[in-house]
Amino acid sequence: MLKTKNKPSKETTKYLLKRLVRNYVKKHFSKLFLAFLCMVIVASATAINAWMMQPVLDDIFLNKNLEMLMILPVAILLIAIFKGMAAYFQSILMNFIGFRIVADVQSEMLNSLLKSDLSFFDSTNSGTLVSRFLADVGSLTRGVHTVLTNIVKDILTVIFLVSVMFYHDWKLAIFAFVVFPISIFPIVRIGKRIRKISTQTQESFGDLSSKLSQLFMGIKTVKSFNMENYEKKNIGNTIEGIFFLTYKANKISSIARPLMETLGGFAVAGIIWVGGSQVIAGETTPGTFFSFITALIMAYQPVKSLAGLNATLQNAMAAAQRVFFIIDNKTNISDIGNDDIGILHSQKIKNIYLKDINFKYPSSKRLILKNISIMFEHAKKTAIVGPSGAGKTSLLNLLPRFYDLQRGEILINDTNIKTFSLKDLRNFFSLVSQDVVLFDNTIKYNIQYGSPNKKLGEIISASKKAGCHGFISKLPNGYETEIGENGVMLSGGQRQRLSIARAFLKNAPFLLLDEATSSLDTESESKIQIALDKLMIGKTVLIIAHRLSTVKNSDQIIVMNNGLVVDKGSHSKLIKTSILYKTLYKNQLR
């Protein structure tokens, strides 16, 4: 229990800052050091400008010293040039670090997401993930960049200006800065409130991104059901919620500025009264007093900036918390297999065995598949039939380890699939689904996806076997034709044939067909079935079937219901012995 209590929380500002510095900032130490030197020059130049008010007023205006009149303007000009150059190099160095952090964080997030289990994506909508990548990473990096740059520069500036003040009059300097500790407490409280509101705001941005993504993807459905006004109100409420939160955060953060202005006003008023009294009494010179008051006024600007940085920092920490949640996501499917898959490359590929498997999704309380034991014979075609929700697709998803079992084992050639690396295991499966996924790129890119080393001749050969070379060759740019988001420029049948061409090109020994023709019209289905028949030759095929022809031509038929295998055999056997199969045959398959 003590260890748990002493363990640093991953939500604290201290933990998040240490992790950001350790993982993303520390590697840029050399550039940070150069930027620090530039900040020293900028801060010292600011302090020198304040200090030079004393000789300007005393030597030039009061004592009318012509030599100082020649020296001081040149000195001020040189200081301005050095300050400007230092500010420039400090800016480009810190911008490089900031942009580099954005790329590093996004790359690490992408790497984590690509390794994540499918179950993670089942429970996290895509809009939220996009919001993490763009809004949260942007907020995090802007905050880190702003804080890293300004906190060092402003602290240095304050230190140098305070040194000028103490050089002139240490008693007045102590009086001037007695108000700063008073301002710390409300600023800390403001930061905590902003952190909380910022977290809510970023969650709302994720919700908005998700709703907009769904709206644009389903715009045809929205219009066909006349739901424009509903969506306008639904998404409008989210937009209004974001407006309220951002306005509230801005209103709270704005309190820091008048607070510092008021406290600064007390300090300046007191200094003028005390310092003016000293000048009148002849205890100090006007130049010394004006140099002091100039340093004081110039010091309050970075002090106010430091007060505002707390709000910026809390916004960044709220974003960091959400970004690190993605990066720290742990996979449940362990990839500890070896790369020795020579057994599958040999001519001894035999069967796939499912031995007493039980499975449920992470979000489900009940088992989806229960005590299933099946053998899928090499180079044979197995059809899986059953009512909706029987567990057919779940069964197929277990073979390439999209999900892992709760109990039992799956074997290929008597070898547990967990002994193979995920990459090698999945290279031996081709999946053709009713939900075709195509990318906003060329036809060539989509067919070649997953087989990047294949040449154009092989791509054309695969396209001919899939029955899509004909329509591709008629397009203006042929295989280089851009097809839009998810192949929107193509018909449903054309999209499906591209996915079959992709499977031909991959040429995996195990083929998974998940109702690949269920959403097509009769003519398209007929053409695609011919392509699928070619694709199945010499492969171990598992088909979630809904068509009579596919089922009757299968070597084995598995009948599933409520996560159980209730019957298996040939069509002629099952039509005589299985009540459920006969019902499916009459009501669905036929």
Summary of the structure (lengths in Angstrom):
residues: 590
radius of gyration: 35.2
end to end distance: 63.8
largest distance: 120.0
contacts: 1859
relative contact order: 0.08
helix: 67%
strand: 10%
